[in-house]
Amino acid sequence: MVKSVCLEDQPIEYLPTLCLNCWDVDELIPIGYRLPQGVINNLANHLKEDFSILLSRDVYSEGDAQFLYNYLLSRQRELSANFLALLPLWLGDEQKHYQALSRVYIALSGSTTTAMDNNFHRRSPSLEPIAWVLQDEFTIVSTLVFDELGSMLSYRRDLQEYYRPFGKTFARVAQHLVQDEGSHFRHFLNILKQNYPHRLKELPDFFHNLIKLEKSLGRYYHTFLLDHAQEMHRFPSHFSTVVIQLILAELNLGDRPSSAVIKSLTLVLP
């Protein structure tokens, strides 16, 4: 396992004092955690089953970060020093997400850590369907920016819809997920700003084509990137478009969506 550490411990000049969110899985949700019976008694009948189905996807897509990390290291000669320095910190967070979500899922479903790990290791990632986003560091980091912001917003919605009704422990897990994904988004965005100011003008067209690719995939290929393809039915049709508008606004390449539009991405309808 890669341990998450503060960025200030790494020689990254553009982020000399920032840290990735530091939290301990064992302290937050220990192995063998069980839901209080009072919580279970107050849940809507369908909520536990629906949440289990969602987690059965989210757990493994977080774990798929290890595959992407290994792939990126195989191309490390093409990658910049600051991106390479950030990758193990990002992976450490994603591994924590896999561990924490596994424990949430086990508490809901009655599965076991061994069964989940075995299922995970039987997965077969396929890079070919998403090869277009792997052209170079610019396209890889741009896709990570898109993915991490999308994950932050989707977890923010899930916090309201699923995690919070199951009590404080599950809610705190989701809050850390939201904070981590937001932190990743910021760090990868800073890499774009620092390394590729001359290519930022390419992003509107790149993201337009990225949305087309995401819609065409049909399913998720266990590559970490574009994992929202498996959840698109859960979100408003404009979800990805608004995510891109937010990114472009951060880079002064477009207008920021209204607060109402942003809120609509995380709003849980009755």
C-alpha positions in Angstrom: 0.0 0.0 0.0 1.1 3.6 -0.7 0.6 5.8 2.3 -0.9 9.2 1.9 1.5 12.0 3.0 1.5 15.7 3.0 2.6 17.4 -0.2 4.9 19.6 1.8 7.1 16.6 2.3 7.6 16.3 -1.4 9.7 18.5 -3.7 6.7 20.1 -5.5 7.4 23.7 -6.0 4.0 24.8 -7.1 2.3 23.4 -4.0 4.8 23.9 -1.2 2.5 24.0 1.8 -0.7 22.1 0.8 -1.6 18.6 2.1 -3.8 16.0 0.7 -6.6 15.2 3.2 -5.2 13.1 6.0 -7.5 10.6 7.7 -7.3 7.1 9.0 -9.6 4.4 7.8 -9.2 2.2 10.9 -10.1 5.1 13.2 -13.1 6.1 11.1 -14.6 2.7 10.2 -12.8 -0.2 11.9 -12.8 -3.7 10.4 -16.0 -5.5 11.4 -18.0 -2.3 11.8 -21.7 -3.0 12.2 -24.6 -0.7 11.7 -26.5 0.2 14.8 -29.9 -1.6 14.9 -31.7 1.7 15.5 -30.4 3.0 12.2 -31.4 -0.1 10.3 -34.9 0.1 11.8 -35.5 3.6 10.6 -34.4 3.1 7.0 -36.7 3.0 4.0 -37.1 -0.5 2.7 -35.3 0.0 -0.6 -32.4 2.1 0.6 -30.1 -0.6 1.9 -30.5 -2.6 -1.4 -30.0 0.4 -3.6 -27.0 1.6 -1.7 -25.4 -1.9 -1.9 -25.8 -1.9 -5.6 -24.1 1.5 -5.9 -21.3 0.5 -3.6 -20.7 -2.8 -5.5 -19.5 -0.5 -8.4 -17.9 2.3 -6.5 -15.7 0.1 -4.3 -14.0 -1.5 -7.3 -13.7 1.7 -9.4 -11.8 3.3 -6.6 -9.5 0.2 -6.4 -8.9 0.5 -10.2 -6.6 3.5 -9.4 -3.9 0.9 -8.8 -4.1 -0.3 -12.4 -4.0 3.2 -13.8 -1.0 4.0 -11.5 0.9 1.0 -12.7 0.1 1.9 -16.3 1.3 5.5 -15.8 4.5 4.4 -14.2 5.2 2.3 -17.3 5.2 5.6 -19.2 7.1 7.6 -16.6 9.8 8.7 -19.1 7.1 10.7 -20.8 5.7 12.3 -17.6 6.8 15.4 -15.8 8.5 15.4 -12.4 5.6 17.2 -10.6 3.0 14.8 -12.0 5.1 11.8 -11.0 5.5 13.2 -7.5 1.8 13.7 -7.1 0.8 10.2 -8.3 1.7 8.1 -5.2 -0.1 10.6 -3.0 -3.2 10.4 -5.2 -3.0 6.6 -5.2 -2.7 6.4 -1.4 -6.0 8.3 -1.1 -7.7 6.1 -3.7 -6.5 3.0 -1.8 -8.0 4.4 1.3 -11.3 4.9 -0.5 -11.2 1.3 -1.6 -10.7 0.1 2.0 -13.3 2.4 3.5 -16.0 1.7 0.9 -15.2 -2.0 1.2 -16.1 -1.8 4.9 -19.2 0.2 4.2 -20.3 -2.4 1.7 -19.5 -5.3 4.0 -21.6 -3.7 6.8 -24.5 -3.5 4.3 -24.2 -6.7 2.4 -22.6 -9.2 4.7 -19.8 -9.9 2.2 -16.2 -10.4 3.4 -12.9 -8.7 2.8 -11.5 -11.8 1.2 -14.4 -12.2 -1.2 -14.2 -8.5 -2.2 -10.5 -8.6 -2.8 -10.8 -11.8 -4.8 -13.5 -10.2 -6.9 -11.3 -7.2 -7.4 -8.3 -9.2 -8.6 -10.4 -11.0 -11.1 -11.1 -7.8 -13.0 -9.7 -7.3 -16.5 -9.1 -3.6 -17.3 -9.1 -2.7 -21.0 -7.3 0.5 -22.1 -8.2 0.3 -25.8 -11.7 1.9 -25.6 -10.2 5.0 -23.8 -6.9 5.1 -25.7 -7.8 8.6 -27.0 -7.5 10.2 -23.6 -4.0 8.5 -23.0 -2.2 10.3 -25.9 0.1 12.3 -23.6 0.4 13.8 -20.2 -1.8 16.7 -21.2 -4.8 14.5 -22.2 -4.3 12.2 -19.2 -4.2 15.0 -16.7 -7.1 16.8 -18.4 -9.2 13.6 -18.1 -8.2 13.2 -14.4 -9.3 16.8 -13.8 -12.7 15.9 -15.3 -13.0 12.6 -13.4 -12.0 14.0 -10.0 -14.4 16.9 -10.2 -17.2 14.6 -11.4 -16.5 12.3 -8.5 -16.5 15.1 -6.0 -19.9 16.2 -7.2 -21.3 12.6 -7.4 -20.1 11.8 -3.9 -21.6 15.0 -2.6 -25.0 13.8 -3.9 -24.4 10.3 -2.6 -23.7 11.8 0.8 -27.2 13.2 1.0 -29.0 10.3 -0.7 -27.3 7.3 0.8 -24.5 7.8 3.3 -26.1 10.3 5.7 -29.3 8.1 6.4 -27.0 5.4 7.7 -25.5 7.4 10.5 -22.5 9.5 11.4 -19.8 6.9 10.5 -21.0 6.5 6.9 -21.5 10.2 6.5 -18.0 10.9 7.7 -16.7 8.4 5.1 -18.5 10.3 2.3 -17.3 13.7 3.6 -13.7 12.5 3.3 -14.4 11.2 -0.2 -15.8 14.6 -1.2 -12.8 16.4 0.3 -10.3 14.0 -1.2 -11.7 14.2 -4.7 -11.9 18.0 -4.5 -8.3 18.1 -3.5 -7.2 15.8 -6.3 -9.1 18.0 -8.8 -7.2 21.1 -7.5 -3.8 19.4 -7.7 -4.3 18.0 -11.2 -5.7 21.4 -12.3 -2.6 23.1 -11.0 -0.4 20.7 -13.1 -2.3 21.8 -16.2 -1.8 25.4 -15.3 1.9 25.0 -14.6 2.9 22.6 -17.3 0.6 23.4 -20.2 -0.4 27.1 -20.3 0.2 27.0 -24.0 -2.3 24.2 -24.5 -5.2 25.3 -22.4 -6.9 26.7 -25.4 -7.3 23.1 -26.6 -9.5 22.2 -23.7 -12.9 23.2 -24.9 -12.6 21.0 -28.0 -10.9 18.2 -25.9 -13.7 18.2 -23.4 -16.4 18.3 -26.1 -14.9 15.1 -27.6 -14.5 13.6 -24.1 -18.2 13.9 -23.5 -18.8 12.2 -26.8 -16.4 9.4 -25.9 -18.0 8.9 -22.5 -21.5 8.6 -24.0 -20.3 6.2 -26.6 -18.5 3.8 -24.2 -21.7 2.1 -23.0 -20.0 0.7 -19.9 -17.0 1.2 -17.7 -13.8 -0.7 -18.6 -12.2 -0.9 -15.1 -9.5 1.7 -15.9 -10.4 4.2 -13.2 -10.8 6.9 -15.9 -14.3 7.6 -17.1 -15.8 5.4 -14.5 -18.9 7.6 -14.4 -20.0 5.8 -17.6 -21.5 3.2 -15.2 -23.5 5.8 -13.3 -24.7 8.2 -16.0 -28.3 7.0 -15.7 -28.3 8.4 -12.1 -27.4 12.0 -13.0 -29.0 14.8 -14.9 -28.3 14.7 -18.6 -26.3 18.0 -18.3 -24.0 16.6 -15.6 -20.8 16.2 -17.6 -21.4 19.5 -19.5 -21.6 21.4 -16.3 -18.5 19.7 -14.9 -16.7 20.9 -18.0 -18.1 24.4 -17.6 -16.8 24.6 -14.1 -13.3 23.5 -15.2 -13.1 26.0 -18.0 -14.3 28.7 -15.7 -11.5 27.9 -13.3 -9.1 28.4 -16.2 -10.7 31.6 -17.4 -11.9 29.9 -20.5 -15.6 30.3 -20.0 -18.4 31.5 -17.7 -19.1 29.7 -14.5 -22.5 28.0 -14.4 -25.2 29.5 -12.1 -25.5 28.3 -8.5 -28.8 26.8 -9.4 -27.4 24.7 -12.2 -24.5 23.5 -10.0 -26.9 22.6 -7.2 -29.0 20.6 -9.7 -26.1 18.1 -10.1 -26.2 17.1 -6.4 -29.9 17.6 -5.8 -31.7 14.4 -4.7 -35.3 14.5 -6.0 -38.0 12.9 -3.8 
